[in-house]
Amino acid sequence: MARFTNLARTISNKVELIIGGKRGSLEDKSGKMVTNLEYQTARDARLPVFVFVRRTVEQMLPVWRKNQTGDFSPHVDYPEVFRFLDSIYKENRWVFSFEKTAEITEILTTQLSVMIRDLLTRNRAGTLQLLSEFLPISAKAEELAREKPEYWEFLLTAERLSVQLAGVRYRANRIRAGATHVKLKRVNALEFFDIVRTSFSELLAWSSTCLAQLPRITAAWGPPGESGDARNIKRAVSELIELCDHLVRWEEDVLVLAPPDGALKLKSTMQGLAEFLLRELETLPQKILAPFADGAQPTGNIHIQLTFQAPPVAEFEAEIERLSQDPRVLFESE
């Protein structure tokens, strides 16, 4: 362990942990994954850790949790990869998924620029004492978690949501602009119809899960008259952001589909559904900060109820019904 400790303390002031499908080598003495030991050393040294996991591995993690004795060799070479990733999630660390290595560079550039800007601001103010747990978010979040001013629970939640949703919005805009260079996936009519039914069910499930996550955020604020828990706020917000990332990937999966001409209208009715949900979620910080609008200084207990509108699916359902009545349209130009 000494060589890992020396590496972490003398060479690096941050760590980028990349988890793919390979376990990697084992440390001779302990028999543990070298990557695991390096991560533990960085964590013990309280270094900022940026965790990146290959998207296919992340997507299979819930499946592995339900069936840990299953065969996952198409995705990982050893189950220890899943165990390691699961342990990181249990620590409530912010994890970024990636498909291409270029995405790692983009995320690091954004995150480090935010960190540097905040550090410079704190340095000029003479208050450069940061809680490492909040470094990847913002100096404002760190200050709120440390100082705990009146109504800090609401302010911290709004800050974390604003910053982390901005990252989701950045990725969503790149996908919609075609900047992620994902190849089109050509499918026949039957394949497309099957994908659509599954994808639509997933979207509704994620929408319901997002709605169910909101009470977890408000619960982290604590009972009226009692202080909330900054770590529970972080956990609840991060879980919601993880769901938002699923929505963005859902939209990307829809965009890359290239069905026959007869199914293009059905595809068009699906586009924008995830974007609608994301825009609804982006209103949450403003809803939380509403009692403080225009410099207002409320007193006493504040009651904030978080909710959002479900995506409009009438057009999609109407097109599904039309195609069900005349399925031959699906096979046009196939």
PyMOL commands that set and color helices and strands:
alter all, ss='L'
color gray80, all
select helices_A, chain A and resi 2-10+34-44+55-66+80-90+101-125+132-134+139-147+152-176+189-219+230-255+261-270+273-281+284-295+314-325+327-331
alter helices_A, ss='H'
color red, helices_A
select strands_A, chain A and resi 15-19+49-54+95-98+185-186+257-258
alter strands_A, ss='S'
color yellow, strands_A
deselect
rebuild
show_as cartoon
